[in-house]
Every structure is written in C-alpha cells, then in structure tokens.
Amino acid sequence: MWDGIIIGGGLAGLLAGIRAAERGKKVLIVSEGVGSLTYSSGVIDLGDAERLMNQKSHPYALLGERVVRSAAEYFQTLFPDYWGNWREPQFVLTPLGSPRKAGLIPRGLNTQALSETHKIILMALEGMKDFFPEVAKSNLLKAYPQAEVVLHPFRVEAFEAWYTLGKPITGMDCGKYWRTASGIETLKGVWKSLDSFEPDKAVVIFPGLTSVFSQPLREVQSNLPFSVIEMTAFPPSDGGYYLYRGLVQKFKALGGELLVGSGVKKVELKGKQCHKIIVNSKGKDSEFSARVFVLATGGIFGGGIEVTLEAAKEMVFGLPPFVPSGWTNSEFLGEQPYARMGVETDNQLRPIDSASKEVLLENVRIIGRMLAHWDPWVERCGGGVSLASGWFAGEQV
C-alpha cells in the first residue's frame, strides 16, 4: 500500500509529491499527461496574497498566511534560481516587451536593472518566429522612457539551414540551442559583437534565452560586464518545460514513482474513505491502494470537471463541484464566473458538501486548480494556490 497517491502531475501535484517523499513517504503520482506547466512561462504568479487571504472562501484564506508563506519559501529551497518573496511583486517582461507583475521568478527575468539604465540593447535573432522586435521596442520605450532602446539584429550559423528553407525558429528551438556546448560558444561571440555599443553602460534584453536550471549559462552571464535580462515566451515555453522537468527529477530522486499516460478508470469507496483506484495504462487495468489520495486534475480547464448542459461533475470521485450562478460574463475579456468553479473543501482540503459543509471523503485532499472560489486570470495567483495547496497536502500524506 502507498502512503499517498496523487492524481494529477502538474505544479500542485508534483510539489505535493516532492514534499511527501521528502518526509519519507511512499508516493505514487498518476497523470494522464504532463499537464499545462510546459505551456506556462515558468513564472510563479502569487497574486496579491495579503488581500486574497482576506477574501472569503479563497484558497489562501482557507489555508492561512503560514501555509502560503511556507510553501513559497519551500519552493525556493527546491529551486534557488527563483527570486522574490510572497509579499512583494517582482516584474518580468512579456513576450511583447511590456513589464508585468509576477511572484517568484527565475533570476534571469528580473527587470530591476531596466528602471536604472539609460540604454537598452534589444537582441533580435533573425528568423525567430514568436518574437516581434519593433513591437517589443515600442513597448519598452513606453515602459522605460528614460532609456534609449537599440535593436541589434543578428544571425546564428547553426540556423543557416533553417534560413535557407525559410523555416521559422521558435523560442523553444533557441532555448534548446543556447544550452548546448556549441550554443554557449556562439553566445560568447554574440556578446563580443556588442562591444561597439559600450554594453557596460547598457542593459541587454535577450529573447529566446532561458538560463534557469542551466549552470553553464549562468556562469557565462555572471562574467559579463553588463546585465542580461530574459523575456517570458509564448507557449510552449522553455521556462515552463524546464520547471516541469526539474520538479519531476526531484520527485524521482526522492524515490517517488510517476505514471504518465495513465487515467483513473474507477475508484472504490468504503463509507467516507477511498480504498483504492483502478488505473488504465497501455490497455491494462491496475489497482492501487493508499492511505491518502490527493486530487490535482486541473479543474474545468484541465479536464478534471466535466460540464454539460445539465450538470457539472468532478471526473474521478464524482464529487459535486461548486457552480457559480450566472456562469458567464458578456464581456469577453471580463471576469468569468465559471473560472471559480471547483470542489469546496474544509481547511484540511477535504471535499465537503456545499450546503451542509459535511466532509464527503475523509482521506482525500483537493489541491490546485480543482479548488473552488478563485480565478487564476483575474487574481493572477495560479502558481501560489498550487504551491500552497500542494505543499499543505504533502504535509498531510
């Protein structure tokens, strides 16, 4: 029997697994896929944590300040490359060059130097598909009016065949190349080409470069006489991919087991306890029992909740989700009530009946996007809720 089985392998599920395995627990993660983390920027959005902790029914309010703070600090002990703290927002550049608030960020994304410089060199790799140099330059000029913004187009020999064929180069292609030994040598040459710009008096912005989780890249950049700032990217993103890979590596290194491509076909309940799950993998059914089960299947957008014209249903345990009245807002970009759909829980993250508040399953915990009463887009707290609920669940296993 497992100490804990986590259903769902996104940020919340993996963090729960790491924390539980670190505590010496025998943990299995069952996941239908790799989740949406690889499509994210790798930035951990925390939102206005202090305000949200005072918002009734929000996961932050449910868990409290100690858990929110401890989870953020724990994540940074796992990944020291991440900068920031849970109280103070950091700023990163969007793929279009505008600064936006964020929570915990890879150090290479920190934009602080841009507010203090009078010259910005914006690198523009020829043929890069998902980067728009003139748009980025325009937005940088608006955000940092004290600075001159200079575009620096350049070509890379490794992509000559792509140029010949007219094949676009994605941010993922760039990120992968810069991490290779030849890419690092090429990068040194690119830095040398900036000498005429007096780069020691400027800040360099380099789209397509992702130094997080790469010691060789960080070492190269630490020896430069100027600051290099990276940009977040359109999905799929290098930052999200390497964060996912880093989480998986840590989980496995602690003895955790991960089944990807496996969906839960059936659960067996005894009263208010989940006894076992039946998992279908490669056409074969397998049974797994555990002391504690953690549900991290992503809510309405991750396939964890099925919505029909008649009803909404949580797909693994058949739990009744909270459904807001008036699902949609006629303003396309406005707040959408359905975003707050999810399973209601007590302060131990056990699922409860919305009307009676009675605990439905004693040994099941609900985490991440499956939790009710929060909006990841409006409140920009998706990463924070995943960290806080995942860490807390990992403590409960």
KEDOKE-783983 format. One line per field, with one value per residue (C-alpha): residue number from 1; x, y negated, z negated. Coordinates in nm, 2 decimals. Each point is the difference from the previous one (the first is absolute). Layout:
n c(NUM,...)
east c(X,...)
north c(Y,...)
up c(Z,...)
This chain:
n c(1,2,3,4,5,6,7,8,9,10,11,12,13,14,15,16,17,18,19,20,21,22,23,24,25,26,27,28,29,30,31,32,33,34,35,36,37,38,39,40,41,42,43,44,45,46,47,48,49,50,51,52,53,54,55,56,57,58,59,60,61,62,63,64,65,66,67,68,69,70,71,72,73,74,75,76,77,78,79,80,81,82,83,84,85,86,87,88,89,90,91,92,93,94,95,96,97,98,99,100,101,102,103,104,105,106,107,108,109,110,111,112,113,114,115,116,117,118,119,120,121,122,123,124,125,126,127,128,129,130,131,132,133,134,135,136,137,138,139,140,141,142,143,144,145,146,147,148,149,150,151,152,153,154,155,156,157,158,159,160,161,162,163,164,165,166,167,168,169,170,171,172,173,174,175,176,177,178,179,180,181,182,183,184,185,186,187,188,189,190,191,192,193,194,195,196,197,198,199,200,201,202,203,204,205,206,207,208,209,210,211,212,213,214,215,216,217,218,219,220,221,222,223,224,225,226,227,228,229,230,231,232,233,234,235,236,237,238,239,240,241,242,243,244,245,246,247,248,249,250,251,252,253,254,255,256,257,258,259,260,261,262,263,264,265,266,267,268,269,270,271,272,273,274,275,276,277,278,279,280,281,282,283,284,285,286,287,288,289,290,291,292,293,294,295,296,297,298,299,300,301,302,303,304,305,306,307,308,309,310,311,312,313,314,315,316,317,318,319,320,321,322,323,324,325,326,327,328,329,330,331,332,333,334,335,336,337,338,339,340,341,342,343,344,345,346,347,348,349,350,351,352,353,354,355,356,357,358,359,360,361,362,363,364,365,366,367,368,369,370,371,372,373,374,375,376,377,378,379,380,381,382,383,384,385,386,387,388,389,390,391,392,393,394,395,396,397)
east c(0.00,0.12,0.01,-0.14,-0.13,-0.02,-0.23,0.14,0.36,-0.01,0.17,-0.23,0.02,0.37,0.07,-0.22,0.18,0.34,-0.09,-0.15,0.29,0.24,-0.17,0.07,-0.34,-0.05,-0.17,-0.15,-0.11,-0.25,-0.04,-0.17,0.25,0.27,-0.26,0.01,0.32,0.21,-0.22,0.06,0.28,0.15,-0.09,-0.19,-0.28,-0.10,-0.25,-0.07,0.04,-0.08,-0.32,-0.11,0.06,-0.28,-0.23,-0.26,0.03,0.31,0.26,0.24,-0.26,-0.07,0.37,0.12,0.32,0.23,-0.07,0.02,0.33,0.14,-0.09,0.17,0.31,0.01,-0.02,0.30,0.20,-0.07,0.09,0.24,0.00,-0.34,0.00,-0.26,-0.22,-0.37,-0.07,0.17,-0.07,0.28,-0.02,0.07,-0.02,-0.28,0.08,-0.10,0.24,-0.24,0.07,-0.25,-0.02,0.09,0.08,0.30,0.21,0.32,0.28,0.06,-0.34,0.05,-0.06,0.13,0.30,-0.22,-0.13,0.35,0.16,0.01,0.07,-0.17,0.14,-0.28,0.14,-0.19,0.09,-0.08,-0.29,-0.13,-0.37,-0.16,0.19,-0.10,0.29,-0.17,-0.30,0.23,0.21,-0.31,-0.13,0.34,0.02,-0.34,0.09,0.36,-0.02,0.34,0.18,0.10,-0.10,0.24,-0.09,0.29,-0.09,0.23,0.02,0.12,0.19,-0.16,-0.34,0.13,-0.18,-0.32,0.06,0.05,-0.32,-0.20,-0.07,-0.10,0.20,-0.21,0.10,0.02,0.25,0.21,-0.01,0.11,0.29,0.14,0.03,0.23,0.38,0.01,-0.29,0.19,0.31,-0.21,-0.16,0.35,0.05,-0.34,0.10,0.33,-0.19,-0.15,0.33,-0.08,-0.31,0.19,-0.21,0.15,-0.21,-0.32,-0.24,-0.04,-0.33,0.03,-0.33,0.03,0.27,-0.10,0.28,-0.22,0.12,0.31,0.32,0.23,-0.23,-0.01,0.38,0.04,-0.23,0.14,0.34,-0.15,0.06,-0.37,-0.34,-0.19,-0.38,-0.20,-0.36,-0.30,-0.11,-0.32,-0.10,0.14,0.28,0.35,-0.05,-0.31,0.16,0.32,-0.21,-0.21,0.32,0.16,-0.30,-0.02,0.37,-0.02,-0.31,0.17,0.33,-0.19,-0.13,-0.34,-0.16,-0.17,-0.25,-0.06,-0.27,-0.21,-0.36,-0.21,-0.27,-0.18,0.03,-0.12,-0.15,-0.08,-0.22,0.19,0.33,0.16,0.13,0.17,0.01,0.00,0.23,0.00,0.35,0.09,-0.32,0.05,-0.19,0.20,-0.11,0.17,-0.09,0.12,-0.05,-0.06,-0.11,0.07,-0.21,0.19,-0.17,-0.02,-0.36,-0.22,0.28,0.22,-0.28,-0.05,-0.36,-0.24,-0.27,-0.31,-0.33,-0.15,0.27,0.37,0.19,0.34,0.13,0.20,-0.21,-0.32,0.01,-0.26,0.19,-0.10,-0.17,-0.04,-0.33,0.02,0.29,0.11,0.07,-0.11,0.33,0.24,0.31,-0.19,0.00,-0.18,-0.19,0.06,0.37,-0.08,-0.16,0.16,-0.03,-0.07,0.21,0.06,0.32,0.16,-0.08,-0.24,-0.30,-0.33,-0.36,-0.07,-0.33,0.06,0.38,0.03,0.33,-0.06,0.32,0.23,0.32,-0.02,0.17,-0.09,0.28,0.09,-0.25,-0.26,-0.06,-0.31,-0.03,0.30,0.08,0.35,-0.03,-0.16,0.18,0.33,0.06,0.01,0.35,-0.05,-0.31,0.17,0.31,-0.20,-0.25,0.26,0.24,-0.28,-0.12,0.35,0.01,-0.32,0.11)
north c(0.00,-0.35,-0.28,-0.24,0.01,-0.33,-0.01,-0.27,-0.10,-0.38,-0.25,0.07,0.38,0.01,-0.23,0.21,0.31,-0.15,-0.13,0.34,0.20,-0.23,0.09,0.37,0.09,0.25,-0.20,0.07,-0.27,0.11,-0.24,0.01,-0.24,-0.25,-0.27,-0.36,-0.09,0.04,-0.27,-0.25,-0.25,0.16,-0.30,0.07,-0.26,-0.05,-0.29,-0.25,0.26,-0.22,-0.12,0.34,0.15,-0.23,0.11,0.24,0.36,-0.07,0.28,-0.25,-0.09,0.37,0.09,-0.31,-0.21,0.26,0.25,-0.26,-0.13,0.35,0.13,-0.29,0.03,0.38,-0.03,-0.24,0.25,0.26,-0.25,-0.27,-0.15,-0.15,-0.36,-0.19,0.05,0.05,-0.36,-0.21,0.02,0.04,-0.12,0.20,-0.08,0.14,0.15,-0.34,-0.20,-0.14,0.04,0.19,0.09,0.35,0.19,0.24,-0.03,0.15,-0.25,-0.05,-0.16,-0.27,-0.34,-0.22,-0.12,-0.14,-0.27,-0.12,0.00,-0.26,0.25,0.33,0.23,0.23,0.31,0.12,0.34,0.01,0.24,0.03,0.09,-0.11,-0.33,-0.34,-0.24,-0.32,0.06,0.09,-0.31,-0.22,0.15,-0.04,-0.36,-0.06,0.19,-0.14,-0.35,-0.10,0.25,0.02,0.34,0.13,0.31,0.23,0.26,0.30,0.34,0.33,0.24,0.30,-0.12,-0.06,0.31,-0.14,-0.33,0.17,0.20,-0.30,0.21,-0.22,0.03,0.03,-0.12,0.37,0.06,-0.29,0.10,0.35,-0.12,-0.25,0.29,0.20,-0.02,-0.15,-0.24,-0.13,-0.06,-0.18,-0.21,-0.12,-0.12,-0.18,-0.18,-0.10,-0.15,-0.25,-0.18,-0.29,-0.07,-0.06,0.27,-0.06,-0.32,0.18,0.28,0.28,0.17,0.35,0.17,0.38,0.04,0.20,0.04,0.15,0.35,-0.05,-0.04,-0.05,-0.29,-0.16,0.01,-0.16,-0.28,-0.06,-0.09,-0.27,-0.37,-0.08,0.13,0.25,0.01,0.29,-0.02,0.23,0.18,0.10,0.36,0.26,-0.15,0.10,-0.14,0.22,0.30,-0.01,-0.07,0.31,0.21,-0.13,0.09,0.35,0.05,-0.10,0.22,0.31,-0.07,0.03,0.34,-0.11,0.19,-0.17,0.16,-0.23,0.08,0.18,-0.10,0.10,0.23,0.07,-0.06,0.22,-0.16,0.13,-0.25,-0.33,0.17,0.06,0.35,0.04,-0.14,0.20,-0.15,0.08,-0.01,0.13,0.19,0.18,-0.06,-0.03,-0.04,-0.24,-0.05,-0.28,-0.16,-0.35,-0.10,-0.35,-0.13,-0.24,0.05,-0.37,-0.09,-0.11,-0.08,0.29,0.26,0.06,-0.13,0.09,-0.26,0.08,-0.19,0.20,0.00,-0.02,0.30,0.06,0.29,0.23,0.02,-0.14,-0.28,-0.28,-0.32,-0.35,-0.16,-0.38,-0.15,-0.17,0.18,-0.25,-0.38,-0.15,-0.20,0.24,-0.13,-0.05,0.22,0.33,0.16,0.35,-0.05,0.04,0.34,0.28,0.22,-0.16,0.12,-0.05,-0.15,0.35,0.00,0.29,-0.03,-0.12,-0.02,-0.36,-0.02,0.20,-0.05,0.37,0.16,0.24,0.20,0.00,0.12,-0.21,-0.34,-0.25,-0.23,-0.24,-0.10,0.25,-0.23,-0.22,-0.38,-0.15,-0.13,0.05,-0.26,-0.29,0.06,0.12,0.25,0.33,0.09,-0.11,0.21,0.30,-0.04,-0.06,0.28,0.24,-0.07,0.04,0.33,0.13,-0.07,0.20,0.32)
up c(0.00,0.08,-0.26,0.26,0.36,0.18,0.30,0.23,0.08,0.04,-0.23,-0.30,0.04,0.04,-0.29,-0.22,0.11,-0.06,-0.35,-0.10,0.14,-0.18,-0.32,0.07,0.14,0.27,0.28,0.34,0.25,0.26,0.29,0.34,0.15,-0.09,-0.09,0.10,-0.17,0.31,0.17,-0.28,-0.02,-0.31,-0.21,-0.32,-0.03,-0.36,0.04,-0.28,-0.27,-0.29,0.16,0.11,-0.35,-0.11,0.29,-0.14,0.13,0.21,-0.04,-0.16,-0.26,-0.06,-0.05,-0.17,0.01,-0.16,0.28,0.28,-0.13,-0.08,0.35,0.18,-0.21,0.04,0.38,-0.01,-0.21,0.28,0.28,-0.13,0.36,-0.08,-0.13,-0.21,-0.30,-0.06,-0.12,0.27,0.37,0.25,0.36,0.32,0.37,0.20,0.35,0.14,-0.22,-0.26,-0.37,-0.21,-0.37,-0.11,-0.31,-0.01,0.31,0.15,-0.07,0.37,0.04,-0.27,0.17,-0.28,0.20,0.27,-0.23,-0.07,0.35,0.27,0.28,0.09,0.27,0.13,0.17,0.30,0.14,0.37,0.08,-0.35,0.05,-0.33,-0.06,0.14,-0.04,0.11,-0.23,-0.29,0.06,0.00,-0.33,-0.16,0.09,-0.16,-0.32,-0.03,0.15,-0.16,0.22,0.36,0.16,0.27,0.21,0.07,0.28,0.03,0.17,-0.13,0.22,-0.16,0.15,0.35,0.14,-0.16,0.17,0.33,-0.03,-0.14,-0.31,-0.30,-0.32,-0.32,-0.34,-0.11,0.29,-0.12,-0.36,0.08,0.22,-0.25,-0.26,0.22,-0.01,0.35,-0.09,-0.30,0.22,0.25,-0.27,-0.11,0.35,0.00,-0.32,0.16,0.29,-0.24,-0.07,0.23,-0.21,-0.32,-0.16,-0.35,0.00,0.12,-0.09,0.26,0.05,0.16,0.12,0.05,-0.28,-0.31,-0.25,-0.28,-0.09,0.21,-0.20,0.31,0.13,-0.34,-0.03,0.35,-0.09,-0.35,0.16,0.23,-0.07,0.07,-0.11,0.21,-0.03,0.14,0.12,-0.06,0.31,0.18,-0.08,0.01,-0.21,-0.09,-0.35,-0.06,0.16,-0.22,-0.31,0.07,0.06,-0.31,-0.21,0.15,-0.06,-0.37,-0.05,0.15,-0.18,-0.33,0.10,0.13,0.29,0.29,0.24,0.30,0.26,-0.26,-0.08,-0.30,0.13,-0.33,-0.38,-0.28,-0.30,-0.35,-0.18,-0.01,0.09,0.34,0.00,0.34,0.35,0.33,0.25,0.37,0.16,0.34,0.02,-0.33,-0.33,-0.32,-0.36,-0.25,-0.36,-0.23,-0.34,0.15,0.35,0.15,0.28,0.23,0.34,0.11,-0.04,0.29,0.24,-0.09,0.06,-0.36,0.01,0.28,0.08,0.20,0.05,-0.28,-0.27,-0.10,-0.14,-0.14,0.20,-0.24,-0.32,0.14,-0.25,0.04,0.10,-0.10,0.30,-0.01,0.10,0.34,0.15,0.25,0.04,0.33,0.00,0.17,-0.19,-0.32,-0.31,0.08,-0.30,0.13,-0.07,-0.37,0.05,-0.21,-0.30,-0.33,-0.30,-0.37,-0.13,0.03,0.37,-0.04,0.24,-0.16,0.10,0.10,-0.19,-0.32,-0.01,-0.09,0.09,0.29,0.01,-0.31,0.17,0.32,0.04,0.27,0.14,0.27,0.27,-0.13,-0.30,0.02,-0.05,0.19,0.34,0.13,0.27,-0.19,-0.33,0.16,-0.28,0.18,-0.09,-0.36,-0.05,0.15,-0.23,-0.32,0.05,0.14,-0.29,-0.25,0.15,0.00,-0.38,-0.04,0.17)
